[in-house]
Amino acid sequence: MTTFELDGAPAEAAPGETIWQVAQRMGTTLPHLCYLPEPGYRPDGNCRACMVEIEGERVLAPSCLRQPTEGMKVRTATERATKARRMVMELLLADQPAREASPDPGSKLRVWADRIGVTASRFPGHQRWAPDVSHPAMAVNLDACIQCNLCVRACREVQVNDVIGMAYRASGEKIVFDSDDPMGESTCVGCGECVQACPTGALMPSALVTNGVRIAYADRSVDSVCPYCGVGCQVTYHVKGERILYATGRDGPANHNRLCVKGRFGFDYIHHPHRLKQPLIRKDGVGKSADAVVDPANPWTHFRPATWEEALDRAAAGLRRVRDTHGPRALAGFGSAKGSNEEAYLFQKLVRTGFGSNNVDHCTRLCHASSVAALMEGLSSGAVSAPFEAALDAEVIFVIGANPTVNHPVAATFIKNAVKRGAKLIVADPRGQALSRHATYNLRFRPGTDVALLNAMLHTIITEGLVDRQYVQAHTEGFSDLEARIKEFAPEKMEEICGIPAPTLRAAARLYARSEASIIFWGMGISQHVHGTDNARCLIALALTTGQIGRRGTGLHPLRGQNNVQGASDAGLIPMVFPDYFATNNDAQRLLLENLWGSPLDPERGLTVVEIMNAAREGKIRGMYIEGENPAMSDPDLHHARSALAGLDHLVVQDLFLTETAFHADVVLPASSFAEKTGTFSSTDRRVQLVRPILDPPGDARQDWWIIQELARRIGLPWNYAGPADVFAEMKHAMPSLDHITWQRLQRAGSVTYPAEPEGQPSHDIIFVDGFPTPNGRGRIVPADVAPPDEVPDDEYDMVLSTGRVLEHWHTGAMTRRASMLDEIEPEAVAFLSPQELRRRGLHAGGMIRVETRRGAIDIKLRADNDVPANMIFIPFCYAEAAANILTNPQLDPFGKIPEFKFCAARIGAV
């Protein structure tokens, strides 16, 4: 500690602490405009609003930048310091618009000016720049800019997007986007970090301003959690009446105030006119077909409104009829990873005790089922071993089969921050991506050859003596089998398959193995293959053979795609396991649940998503209850899936909108969005977080847990939960992972990481420190052989089709396509090809093409993209008007039962 004097009183400063921080801690608040005391922001000292006087020094010092030294005497309120701060404020106000014409009359600048008594400026000012309203979500009014550079630091140092900078000189100096482009035409990714940092209103959410003048103010704020990917960002929603006006990031453990474009601007789908506000029942005489289309704005062509009593009675009666006529296994349910843990738990319990089988699944089957299969096989845990923020502690970060800047943008910021601090990055993916420019090694391997690449790295590690022998002997099993079988996968041989030069493969393997701390992140580029489980097995083998797990900066992290896919899986929305991943044929756990639930349980595993659709086409599944999932858009070979749905005797759909799946429903039940829920969500980092309601459900829509309970009662289950807290209390009896986590603790803390210790003790964000939850405490290494994709290009279908997401849209688009800002930024279906491929085929960006596979065809607009390799076409699967999954291959991974979304043979031609 450094001892010094602050305003005549003794003070102590910790190492690295500034005068401003000490003063703030001791109750003396100094003005600050260019300094933002939030995670990730460094002081800059350029606005001079926080100047203080230091005895013996000729000039004043910026308190945000200056650190105390032993014996220093600091005065914050001398006449000299006070006058200097007032003069700075007066000069800054000179060029500001009049308060009544300001983009933010309540800005930080105005608040500080008022606090120190500066309400007007004696100096002449002038208007310099016209407003920039080119971006749908953010308004730029540089006349309010004081050039504090906070937006530059926000963009370059916090989010590391490198879009904003300073340009020009003298009075023409200003903030610019790229090469002084309009914001909407720049490479801005819309994260809004600059908006949240701006102290003047020069950057504002466009919904709050018109013609550079603020027009809307919130009357209350509610803390909650983002409804999109699995990162689990904490958000404050600012509300006026019954509408959310805007969102700001909170300092949650996952995001530290950061958000992406979806989290910051993608919330208004909850106000969309297509929201279901009353139950619907299919009209008598209106049939079903795979090709049926219903206008969500006019559902009355196929449905009629109903009361809750009638709709619930009709829904339950149809499910009972199928069960009693055709048996328990003729029913199935799809739960949702967009709902809460409590809803997921109730849903799987309803299927298992009310329907009578284990035919229950959800979207994890279509994203990370193969990852979970490999992790359960090798480590007896399907969860991540370390949070994504562990990248900041890593020396080497290995990202494979994932595009975090698009799918998990906030997580990607921590990876970019780590690289700026000196970490080495390996990116392995057939497509290029924004992270590629930060990479030490950018391994753009041939699609579908993941195992060849990873086995070449394992071969290098084993044959060059880079194995952590001590760790392997103490904590693993199966290494000798891997050591014997890896001999045939020399990098020189694998180079011919994966396309990466052998010296590069060896160098990447050495970098990963030799570092003090290496961490692996992967996504659906690894999992969505017929060899997806083998891909994940190789990643597990990499970590175990090198001991890169169980320590800070190390580990295995499959990035989760939906906001509660971790929690929904934990809660048992999986056909072969009960809550907490106990197998359905585990007699002891089944007996525990039978006693807890008061119902016999089927020991036979249920059917997975695609298996259920196949069984429905065959007439074995006759009825379904689908809550918050949209298989008519998310399943592979959509014509097959839609035919299966249309052929059901009875289909109940519970959702926010009349989705493509609901087109085929007999009963549609209006559900609640994240903004209307009470419950918990579990992020990719194993954080259980409490969600609070922001608004009431619109119209006659209801809470999902209430709907599930009412259906359960009508099919004969004696449920009587008073609310989500009651459900959570029961979950704790079924799920050891929730030990030491109570509803009351979540209400106090907001977020608890499992496995948890008693309150007051640190959580286990890093697991497997002392071994694994396997029977013998050892991690199992499982070798994998190289196998081709199920369907490879040939003379008839000469291209590779891969599917995925774009930054602005998410999953099947049911939410983001109805979020006004997101749909304005990315409004139409596009297919991505490399410019070289376009030229070779005589095609043009902006033109229409037909994409065909052996399952169907779609017409779609072309876009040139340098990140797409030759002979590949990439299509986002969120656009109903050009549904990519009409084309995809339903062939399954034999272990994870996940379809091969990432690879099939296709051909293209001009329309």
HELIX and SHEET records of a PDB file:
HELIX    1   1 ILE A   19  ARG A   25  1                                   7    
HELIX    2   2 GLU A   79  ALA A   94  1                                  16    
HELIX    3   3 ARG A   99  ALA A  101  5                                   3    
HELIX    4   4 LYS A  108  ARG A  115  1                                   8    
HELIX    5   5 LEU A  142  ALA A  144  5                                   3    
HELIX    6   6 LEU A  150  ARG A  153  1                                   4    
HELIX    7   7 ALA A  154  VAL A  158  3                                   5    
HELIX    8   8 ALA A  170  GLY A  172  5                                   3    
HELIX    9   9 MET A  183  GLU A  185  5                                   3    
HELIX   10  10 GLU A  193  ALA A  197  1                                   5    
HELIX   11  11 SER A  206  LEU A  208  5                                   3    
HELIX   12  12 VAL A  261  PHE A  265  1                                   5    
HELIX   13  13 ASP A  268  HIS A  271  5                                   4    
HELIX   14  14 PRO A  299  THR A  301  5                                   3    
HELIX   15  15 TRP A  308  HIS A  326  1                                  19    
HELIX   16  16 PRO A  328  ALA A  330  5                                   3    
HELIX   17  17 ASN A  341  LEU A  350  1                                  10    
HELIX   18  18 VAL A  351  PHE A  355  3                                   5    
HELIX   19  19 CYS A  363  LEU A  366  5                                   4    
HELIX   20  20 ALA A  369  LEU A  379  1                                  11    
HELIX   21  21 PHE A  388  ASP A  393  5                                   6    
HELIX   22  22 PRO A  404  ASN A  407  1                                   4    
HELIX   23  23 PRO A  409  ARG A  421  1                                  13    
HELIX   24  24 ALA A  434  HIS A  438  5                                   5    
HELIX   25  25 ASP A  450  THR A  463  1                                  14    
HELIX   26  26 ARG A  469  HIS A  475  1                                   7    
HELIX   27  27 PHE A  479  ARG A  485  1                                   7    
HELIX   28  28 ILE A  486  GLU A  488  5                                   3    
HELIX   29  29 PRO A  491  CYS A  498  1                                   8    
HELIX   30  30 ALA A  502  ARG A  514  1                                  13    
HELIX   31  31 MET A  524  SER A  527  1                                   4    
HELIX   32  32 GLY A  532  THR A  546  1                                  15    
HELIX   33  33 VAL A  565  ASP A  570  1                                   6    
HELIX   34  34 PRO A  579  TYR A  581  5                                   3    
HELIX   35  35 ASP A  587  TRP A  597  1                                  11    
HELIX   36  36 VAL A  609  ARG A  617  1                                   9    
HELIX   37  37 PRO A  631  SER A  634  1                                   4    
HELIX   38  38 LEU A  638  ALA A  646  1                                   9    
HELIX   39  39 ALA A  662  HIS A  664  5                                   3    
HELIX   40  40 PHE A  674  GLU A  676  5                                   3    
HELIX   41  41 ASP A  704  ARG A  714  1                                  11    
HELIX   42  42 PRO A  724  ALA A  734  1                                  11    
HELIX   43  43 PRO A  736  LEU A  738  5                                   3    
HELIX   44  44 TRP A  743  ALA A  749  1                                   7    
HELIX   45  45 THR A  816  ARG A  818  5                                   3    
HELIX   46  46 SER A  820  ILE A  825  1                                   6    
HELIX   47  47 PRO A  835  ARG A  841  1                                   7    
HELIX   48  48 ALA A  880  ALA A  882  5                                   3    
HELIX   49  49 ALA A  884  ILE A  886  5                                   3    
SHEET    1   A 5 ALA A   9  ALA A  13  0                                        
SHEET    2   A 5 THR A   2  LEU A   6 -1                                        
SHEET    3   A 5 LYS A  73  ARG A  75  1                                        
SHEET    4   A 5 MET A  51  ILE A  54 -1                                        
SHEET    5   A 5 ALA A  61  PRO A  62 -1                                        
SHEET    1   B 2 MET A 138  VAL A 140  0                                        
SHEET    2   B 2 LEU A 203  PRO A 205 -1                                        
SHEET    1   C 2 ILE A 164  ALA A 167  0                                        
SHEET    2   C 2 LYS A 174  PHE A 177 -1                                        
SHEET    1   D 2 VAL A 209  THR A 210  0                                        
SHEET    2   D 2 VAL A 213  ARG A 214 -1                                        
SHEET    1   E 3 ARG A 220  VAL A 225  0                                        
SHEET    2   E 3 GLN A 234  LYS A 240 -1                                        
SHEET    3   E 3 ARG A 243  GLY A 249 -1                                        
SHEET    1   F 7 PHE A 303  PRO A 305  0                                        
SHEET    2   F 7 LEU A 280  ARG A 282 -1                                        
SHEET    3   F 7 VAL A 667  PRO A 670 -1                                        
SHEET    4   F 7 HIS A 650  ASP A 655  1                                        
SHEET    5   F 7 GLY A 623  GLU A 627  1                                        
SHEET    6   F 7 LEU A 331  PHE A 334  1                                        
SHEET    7   F 7 VAL A 360  ASP A 361  1                                        
SHEET    1   G 5 TYR A 441  LEU A 443  0                                        
SHEET    2   G 5 LYS A 424  ALA A 428  1                                        
SHEET    3   G 5 VAL A 396  ILE A 400  1                                        
SHEET    4   G 5 SER A 518  TRP A 522  1                                        
SHEET    5   G 5 GLY A 555  PRO A 558  1                                        
SHEET    1   H 2 THR A 476  GLU A 477  0                                        
SHEET    2   H 2 GLY A 779  ARG A 780  1                                        
SHEET    1   I 3 GLY A 679  SER A 682  0                                        
SHEET    2   I 3 ARG A 687  VAL A 691 -1                                        
SHEET    3   I 3 SER A 751  THR A 753 -1                                        
SHEET    1   J 6 VAL A 830  LEU A 833  0                                        
SHEET    2   J 6 GLY A 856  ALA A 864  1                                        
SHEET    3   J 6 MET A 848  THR A 853 -1                                        
SHEET    4   J 6 CYS A 904  ALA A 910 -1                                        
SHEET    5   J 6 MET A 799  GLY A 804 -1                                        
SHEET    6   J 6 MET A 872  PRO A 876  1                                        
SHEET    1   K 2 ASN A 889  LEU A 892  0                                        
SHEET    2   K 2 PRO A 899  GLU A 900 -1                                        
END                                                                             
